[in-house]
Amino acid sequence: MTTRTNTDTRSHADADASAGTHAGAPRRVRFSLMHHPVIVMAVVLIGVSGAALAFGMPIDRITQIAIYTLYAAGTNFLIGYLGLVPFGASFFFGCSSYALAIGFGAFGGNEISGVLIAGLFSVLLALVIGALILRRKGLYFSLLTLACSQIAFEIAYKWTSVTGGENGLQNVSRPLFNSALSFHVFTVVVVLALSWLLWRIAHAPFGRLMQALRDNEQRVTSLGYDVYTTRLIALVIAGGTIGVAGGLMALLLQGVYANNLNWAHAGDPVLMAVLGGVHQFLGPLWGAITFIVLEDRLSAVTENWWLFFAPVIILMALLSPEGIQGFVRRFGKRSRWTLTRDTIPPRPARITPYRPLDAGGDSSGTVLSVQNLSKRFGSIVTQDGISLDVKRNQLHSFIGPNGAGKTTFFNILTGFVFPDGGRIVFEGKDVTQLQAYRRARLGLARSFQILSVFPNLCAFENVRIAVQASRRQWRGFWRDAYGDDQANERVWSLLDAVGLADRAAHVCAELSHGEKRLLEIAMTLATSARLLLLDEPLAGLAESDRKVVSALIRRLASSHAVLLIEHDIDRVLALSDRITVLHQGRLIADGLPADVARNPQVISAYLGDASAHAQPAISVDAAANDARQTQHAPHAPQARPAGAALLRLENVSAGYGGGTVLEGVDLTVNSGEVVALLGRNGVGKTTLLRTITGTLPATSGRVMFDGNDVSAMRADLINRLGVSLVPEGRRLFPNLTVQENLKLAARAGGAPLDEICELFPKLRVLMRSRAANLSGGERQMVAIARALMVPSRLILLDEPFEGLAPAVVHEVREAVKKLTTRASLVIVEHHAQSVLNMADRAYVLVNGQVAFSGAARELAADTALQDRLLGVGAGDTDELLRRTA
């Protein structure tokens, strides 16, 4: 597995060398046949078969292990790859057994035809039943499969004339493989063949799509994939596999009985998959061996063998959630596969520079026309008679204060929310009631305000799924997904364009917030759509990355229609061809940037009270705007007398999967102090906060809080000592109201609700609103308020101003200032000047190490030092812009 290292400044060779050692990251090496899990499965089954023959054990028991391996593998195909848990997989297993026995009784046949009958019957059964039960997912899907299994059991048990009832159907013949050994060989061959087929499908485009759907259904839909059909096809494949296993079991027993359909055995394949490891391809093999051996040995001792078997399951769940295979990976030799091989295509010696594909069409025509669109949620009106046109080859910005309804507008355009009235015409076609995935296929693509990526796939695979969609490859069951050289070349070009080529092999969950934002932008660019809807693509990015992404967006507008939501007003004015302003669900301005910038309604609505800013208009000149911000920015605080050290990090190192992200970090936060924690994306800022809060243990060094060593303390205990985190992305409980989110965090000694409402007056009227319906700014207020509901002495704020309109930034900034009277603060922020003016001291991380520590005013005054540590130099800028040339 791979070692986590920072790749911001590494060479291509160094990146390739390290990519093979990061935990959970695929390696850039060719896959060897000797490492194929089906070969290992064959060796294991042949080995245990030989041992059984050598020691006089019944070979039928090993045959049962092989059959149960296939049974569990078909079940795990749904669990591991798609995230669906079929508690009633026995429905396909038992019904296919009856299909074989009844078919033999009516028409005769042999083992080969019997297995085909069982498999085909199960495929048809999965197609019919799946079309119904896949209307639901999650727990409902699990219960529906269990219900189907129990219904089948009742029918089999009581329909005596057809199923034999309690006695079952017996005397199923085996004319070709009459002996136990010959049938065992036949069974092992069938099991290995179908296991290889499942492995092949898992590496085909369809298999990788399943894994993306498991991680993020919304994102898969937005790329143009049909989620329902994908799940149905997967269920048919799994059902057919399980059906073959059921047929083999009927042939092994030479009979079929209703017992296999009973609810008491319905969970057996799930149990075997979990025992072996649901995220391991070989998990079903280890689970089947363990299940059969323990059942055999324990049942020989006592009829109540489950009393002894259950503790084994409990211990395995506690010690190794990834099952036996995970246990081996943790304490033994690390295997080279999980659900898929851990490789990505080799990086080319020279990556082809990214070039947008021409969307086509009349450059002067209208690509999108919105006519009198309206939408309300209860008494809240988010769209009130909105009408606008988006032209081809134009960058059209859609701006407004937080809560204006911008993201809801995007959701309506893309089909995730349907309007109450009005029409949406895209490329001359009315798409108002069209499903989201069909709109995406027409050429309407988007990015999301809240990061929407595939966390358990590597960066390369995230982009490859999007490229696959752009090439209209919705299916593909046989060819290797990585065998398409043109698609691979496109993926590398996109990753290089956003600066993530060196991170291609890393699992998305291990990337920093800024890197994930860049990755999502690459995924959106991969779609090559006719209209790109970009929802705050610059949020959370360092200045260097904002320059690169801005250049990319501007270039895209030369060949595509781009509709942009963004709070960086300087770049909106500089980049846009046209600007539309939304306020309280209504359009208040639409026109050229210069005209919109001078609109008094826009100044009042978007920036707050115009008089408070002492400016009659928004300046189109970015430099003048920067100067105005500096003029009205809060002055750097007067140096406060330093209190006793509240938090101290001493030579702390930390990382993921045995790798190192932080190395030898020394940091001190004194009582009553505000500390700014700065650095480029991916240098370890969030990792440092996770180490302080205990969610990521330090690998070396000490974390001292108020004189206590908390290095090995649980996160909840550290929180009770007085350390609170306001995380990036807010992370509220979306289905709870604001009041419920706050009360859930409340503890004695924390701020009362009345004080919270004085700090954020807007929350007083939002207390009964669900968190999912709040704007970005409102969510940030709730996230900060939640940290105050506990008696916090140190509050860690991770990107508190990300994605907020200027007026809301001002409100949140003033609230953060007031927090200094209650607790010490550590503020992580990608925009240095916005936090240095309110901080006492600052730390800058570079490649996981402290590159600067000192007075905030010293760093604020030294622009050259800021540019060296936080920005990009001239040479770097040329290199970054080269990617978009």
MOKA-V640180 format. One record per pair of residues at least 24 apart in sequence whose C-alpha atoms are under 6 Angstrom apart, sorted by the first residue. I is the first residue (numbers start at 1). J is the second residue. If there is no record, write none. Layout:
I,J + I,J
This chain:
3,659 + 4,659 + 4,660 + 5,660 + 5,661 + 6,847 + 15,502 + 23,657 + 25,505 + 25,506 + 25,507 + 26,342 + 26,343 + 26,505 + 27,342 + 27,343 + 28,343 + 28,344 + 28,346 + 29,343 + 63,184 + 65,288 + 65,289 + 67,245 + 68,288 + 69,284 + 69,285 + 69,288 + 70,191 + 71,242 + 71,245 + 72,269 + 72,273 + 72,284 + 73,284 + 74,238 + 74,241 + 74,242 + 80,278 + 80,279 + 81,210 + 81,211 + 82,210 + 82,211 + 82,214 + 83,214 + 85,142 + 86,142 + 86,145 + 87,142 + 87,146 + 87,267 + 88,145 + 88,146 + 88,149 + 88,266 + 90,261 + 90,266 + 91,149 + 92,122 + 92,243 + 93,242 + 93,243 + 93,246 + 94,260 + 94,261 + 96,122 + 96,243 + 96,246 + 96,247 + 97,246 + 97,247 + 97,250 + 110,175 + 115,244 + 115,247 + 118,243 + 118,244 + 118,247 + 119,240 + 119,243 + 119,244 + 122,239 + 122,240 + 122,243 + 123,236 + 123,239 + 123,240 + 126,236 + 126,239 + 127,236 + 130,232 + 149,261 + 150,262 + 150,263 + 153,258 + 153,261 + 153,262 + 156,258 + 157,258 + 168,256 + 168,257 + 169,255 + 169,256 + 170,255 + 171,254 + 171,255 + 172,254 + 172,255 + 201,477 + 203,480 + 203,481 + 204,477 + 204,478 + 204,479 + 204,480 + 204,481 + 205,476 + 205,481 + 206,475 + 206,476 + 206,477 + 212,454 + 215,454 + 216,454 + 221,437 + 222,437 + 223,440 + 224,437 + 224,440 + 224,441 + 225,437 + 275,323 + 276,323 + 276,324 + 276,325 + 277,322 + 277,323 + 277,325 + 279,339 + 280,338 + 280,339 + 281,338 + 281,339 + 283,325 + 351,493 + 352,493 + 353,493 + 353,883 + 354,493 + 354,494 + 358,559 + 359,530 + 359,560 + 363,392 + 365,391 + 365,392 + 366,390 + 366,391 + 367,391 + 367,392 + 367,426 + 367,427 + 368,425 + 368,426 + 369,425 + 370,424 + 371,422 + 371,423 + 372,422 + 373,421 + 373,422 + 374,420 + 374,421 + 375,419 + 375,420 + 382,585 + 383,585 + 384,585 + 384,586 + 392,560 + 392,561 + 393,557 + 393,558 + 393,559 + 393,560 + 393,561 + 394,557 + 394,561 + 395,557 + 395,562 + 395,576 + 395,577 + 396,562 + 396,563 + 396,576 + 396,577 + 396,578 + 396,579 + 397,563 + 397,564 + 397,565 + 397,579 + 398,564 + 398,565 + 398,579 + 398,580 + 398,581 + 399,565 + 399,581 + 400,581 + 400,582 + 400,583 + 400,606 + 401,606 + 401,805 + 402,775 + 402,777 + 402,805 + 403,775 + 404,583 + 404,584 + 404,585 + 405,585 + 443,529 + 443,530 + 444,529 + 444,531 + 445,529 + 445,532 + 446,532 + 446,533 + 446,534 + 447,524 + 447,534 + 447,535 + 448,535 + 449,535 + 449,536 + 455,508 + 455,509 + 457,507 + 457,508 + 458,505 + 458,506 + 458,507 + 458,508 + 459,504 + 459,508 + 460,504 + 463,523 + 464,491 + 466,523 + 466,526 + 467,526 + 470,527 + 494,522 + 497,883 + 512,682 + 514,540 + 514,541 + 514,681 + 530,560 + 531,561 + 531,562 + 532,562 + 533,563 + 533,564 + 534,564 + 535,565 + 536,565 + 536,566 + 539,802 + 539,803 + 540,802 + 542,680 + 542,830 + 544,871 + 544,872 + 567,805 + 570,622 + 573,620 + 607,806 + 607,807 + 608,807 + 635,837 + 636,837 + 636,838 + 637,838 + 643,670 + 643,671 + 644,670 + 644,671 + 645,669 + 645,670 + 646,670 + 646,671 + 646,705 + 646,706 + 647,704 + 647,705 + 648,704 + 649,702 + 649,703 + 650,701 + 650,702 + 651,701 + 652,700 + 652,701 + 652,702 + 653,698 + 653,699 + 653,700 + 654,698 + 654,699 + 661,848 + 662,848 + 663,848 + 663,849 + 665,849 + 671,824 + 672,824 + 673,824 + 674,824 + 674,825 + 674,826 + 674,839 + 674,840 + 675,826 + 675,839 + 675,840 + 675,841 + 675,842 + 676,826 + 676,827 + 676,839 + 676,842 + 677,827 + 677,828 + 677,842 + 677,843 + 678,828 + 678,844 + 679,844 + 679,845 + 679,870 + 680,870 + 683,846 + 683,847 + 683,848 + 684,848 + 722,792 + 722,793 + 723,792 + 723,794 + 723,795 + 724,787 + 724,795 + 725,795 + 725,796 + 726,783 + 726,784 + 726,797 + 727,798 + 728,798 + 728,799 + 730,780 + 730,783 + 734,771 + 734,772 + 735,770 + 736,770 + 737,768 + 737,769 + 737,770 + 737,771 + 738,767 + 738,771 + 739,767 + 742,786 + 745,789 + 746,789 + 746,790 + 747,790 + 749,791 + 750,789 + 750,790 + 750,791 + 751,788 + 751,789 + 777,804 + 793,823 + 794,823 + 794,824 + 794,825 + 795,825 + 796,825 + 796,826 + 797,827 + 798,828 + 799,828 + 799,829
